Amino acid sequence: MISAELYRQGRPRVIVQRGDGVNSGAWARLQEALSRGIESGSPNRTVVHADVFMAELEVLREIRSVFGERVEPGPTLTEHLRSMASDRKSREQVVESGPAQDVELDALEQELAKAGFTRKLRRFQLRNLHRLVSLPHGADFSVPGAGKTSVSLAAHAILRARGIVRRLAVIGPIAAFGAWKEELVECFDVPPILVIHTGPGTIIPQNSEVLLSNYNRTANDYDTVRSFVAAEPTQVVLDEAHRVKRGAGGVHGRAVLDLAYAARRRDVLTGTPAPQGAFDLVALVSFLYPGQDRQVLPNATYFERLGRDESVLAETNSAVRRYFVRTAKAELNLPKTRFEVVREQMPPIQAAIYDALLGQYRSSFALGDKARHEMQRLGRIVMYMLEAATNPMLLTAGSDDGDDPAFVHPPLELRGNEPLADLLARYGSYEQPWKYQRVATIVEDAAARGEKVLVWSSFVRNLKSLSRRLGQFQPAIVHGGIPSDEMAPKDVITREREFERFRHDPNCTVLLANPAACGEGVSLHHWCHHAVYIDRTFNAGHFLQSQDRIHRLGLKDDVLTRFTLLISAGTIDDSVDGRLVDKVTALARLMDDPGLVQIALPSADEGVGGTPAFNDDLQAVIAHLAAGNARPS
């Protein structure tokens, strides 16, 4: 006999033990099936990651039918397998039950009140809540601004009152901490006892009911978070869950996938569940249903290169739409948006710098197959081109300490005797970035009307340069180098204090922000109705999430939200623009949300032509490099 037992202390592992007299072929077949997840072992004992073992359960049946050998699960593994079967049965029952009736929603509203939840939910939020608490684990893919935090807390109130869970652990970006803290106070008559996880050394009192952590801290201090989750029946919520789309291949994704085995209840929240394509859903479904993702998702979803193929989008949508809720943009009845695409030629010296940079890289990426193995280098090249298309002076500076880790890069390497070095040396004396000048005009005009403007850039050095240039407007600035409240002394500038200054100080008329640091979890729609993008990357999630900071539920009907895109004609800006159109269109198809395209992207008559980069953006970058000599003069 072969025995197998699941161990959930620390990282989840299954220990497989070969007994005396076990058929050698059976043991070899099992080892082969589990090989990609084996971490240690001996000739008769194997330690394998739980995810891989659960994904290969079919092999256990094969071993019994072909070799006549039985795999005997231990008590913990047996419990988990029964839980998997129960989850599957519950999912199927919810699918068959159909939409909630009004009488059910009224009863749910009364149950919420008895559970101490005081906020009045809108009808579409109640429908989402009913579906979520009916499912064994839930996914809320409603667009940003639809109230996912409130609905999630309402679900926790219901589940706690029903005795299913006792605690709540929320893992999300630091920028969202403020929203969760506020909602906990506003949604409950007696707010649950909250503790913020600040990393290793955090003391969590025994009576804590809610733990708030971020992805990086959870990965770096996994045992502390896991201990909180495992000590009592706990609901784990991933906020802005698209951040773990790399799944087991990423440090953050690996941590939360492992944490799933300790949780009683699991939920994911994100308005952009698949910013790159259908493959992004794999990690989210794997967290919700460990070892069961292939029971939910079609095989085609697992081929990343097919992530935006029409048939794959349709098949994946058909498979998963039964297991998530989504409030579409159109359902929020938000007021209209207006896009203005400002596409200008670069001034002569900037254009010459860009052309020289393009020429420097064109030959090295002439072979697409070779470039596929150089994604890290390609990402760096994309950053240099984005910098050159915005402000060439950034090329000689390199990344800033406050940049997102994915954007860390050295200054452009120059020998000192090439034309590019001479052009860069002369640039600051003769020209100013046209995008900076346009931003200054926009902010000045807005200030004269008593309005505020939000300016987005992926590069912290852009934000700092603009802060100096726009000093008279007392700009607020938020990026990765600005700490949050719970990590900073009282006399230090923090993200929360900068947001508050932008919201309430009439003399602060512009916020300079980085999408990686504050593109999520922040509401600015009551104070600002105009956002300007001086650069964008291939990251569709950042683009969509950043828009929703100022275009979300609660706007008055007569408010017009404006987005201005600054594009240097014939540069990498155009390639990025075209790829974002593809990605947002694909997400709209996957989520059955055509209004997403109408609101998130400018329409054709407004100028649409057709990390900094992802694998499937490679060909767009290479095409731009190859066509560089065709750039308009």
C-alpha positions, 0 to 999 in steps of 0.5 A: 500500500502507498500512504499519503498525508497532507501537512498544512503547518507552514507550507502545505506539503503531501508526504507520500510513503511506499509500503513493503511490496508495492509494485515498482511500476506503480511507484515509478508512475506516481513519482513521474506524475508528481515530479514537477512538485517534488521537494525532497525524499528518499527511495520510499518516501516523497515530499511534494507540494500540495498543489501538484499532488491535488492536480494529479489525483487522476493518477491515483485512480490510474495506479489502482486500475492499472497496477492494482495498488491503492493510495491510502490518504491520511486523516487530514488529506481525507478531510481535504478531499472531502472538502474539495468534493463538497465545494464542487457539489456546492458550486453546481447547486448554486449554478442550478439555483438561478438568480435570487428573487426579491424575497430572498434579497429582502431576507438577506437584508434583514439578516445583515441588520441582525448581524450588526452590519449597518450600511445600506447596500444597493440592490445590485450589491445585495444580488452580488452578496446573495450569490457570494455567500451561496458559493463555497468561496467567492469572486467579486470581479465588479468594476472598481468603484462598485463597492466591492469592499462593502459587499465583502464585509457584508459577506463576512458579517453573514458568514460570521453570524452563521458560524462559518468563520470567526476571523477575517484576513485581508491581503491587499495593496497598502493604498487600499488600507485606508478604505478597509479601515474606514469601511470597518468603522462605517459598516458595523455597529460594533467595529471588529478589532483590527490589527495591521500587519507591518511585517516580521515582529508584528504582535497580533493580540489574541482578541484580534478579529481582522488582520490587514496585510499586503502581498509583500509582507505576507510573502516575507512573513508568511508564518505570522499570517498563516498562524493568524488564519489557522488559529480560528476559522478564518475568511481570507480576502485577496483585494486587488487580486490580479496582483498575484496573477503569476501564481506559483511562479511569483513570490506573492502568488506562491504565498497566498496559494499556500495560505489558501490551505489554512483558510476556512473561506476564500474570496478574491476581489478585483475589477481587472481579473485578467488584464493580460488575458484569460490565463490570468484567471488561473491563479485566482481560481487556484486560490479559491479552489486549491487543486480544483482549477482544472475542474473549473477552467478549460484546457485552453485557458492554460496557454498564455499565448492564446490568452486573447484569442476569441475562442479562448475568451469565449470558452473561458467566459462560459466556464467561469461566469457561473462562479463569480459576480460582476457589476459592469460599468454600465450598471453603475449608471456613471456619468459620461467620460471624455477622452482627449488624445494629444498626439504631438511631434517631439521637438527636434533635439528630443526627436534626434535623441529618440531616433539615435536610441532607436537605432542603437537597439534596432539591430540587436532585436532584429531576430524575434526568436533571440529576443524572446529570451531577453525579456529583462533586457527588453523591459529595460529598453522599453523604459528607456524609450518611454523616458525618451518619448517624455523627458530625455533627461531621465535617460542619464539618471536611471530609476529612482528609489521610489520606483516600482521594483519592476522599473528599477534600471540603471542610467543609459550606458554611454561611452561619451563619444557617440552622437547620442551623448552629445545630444543629451548634453545639449538637450536641457539647454535648448529644449523643454519636454513638450509633455511637461509644458502641456501639463503645466498649461492644463494645471494652470488653466484648471487652477484658474477655474478652481479645479484639481488635476490628477497627473499619472506617470510610471516614473518617479523622476517625472513626478519629482521634476513636475513637482518642482515645475508646478511648485506654485500649485503646491502639488501633492505627490504619491509614489512607492517612496512615500510611506503609509501612515502606520509605517511613518513618524508623525512629522513625515509626509505620508500617502494618506496625508498627501491624499488628504491635502489634495482633497481638502486644501484649496491651494493644492490643485494637482496630485502627481501619482504613480499607478503602481503605488496608488492606482488602486484602493483610493477614491478621489472622485468627489474632488477631481474630475480630470486625469492626465497621463504623461506616459503609460506602460503595457500594463492594462491593469494599471491603466484601468485601475487608475481611471477608476480613482476619479470615475466611480460610484457616487458621482453626480449626474452632471459631472463630466470626467475627463482623461487626457493622454499625451502621446509623442507621435511615432514613438513607443507611446503609439505601440503602448496605446495599440496594445492597451486597446487589445487588452481592454477589449479582450477583458471586456469580452472575457467579462461580458462587459462591452461598456468597459471598452466604451468607458476605458478607451477613447473612441476612434474619432478621438485619436486611437490608432491602432511592468513596462512590457510583458512577453506577449508585447514583445512583437509590438516592441520589435515592430516599433524598433524595425519601423523606427526609421518610418517615424514622422519627421 
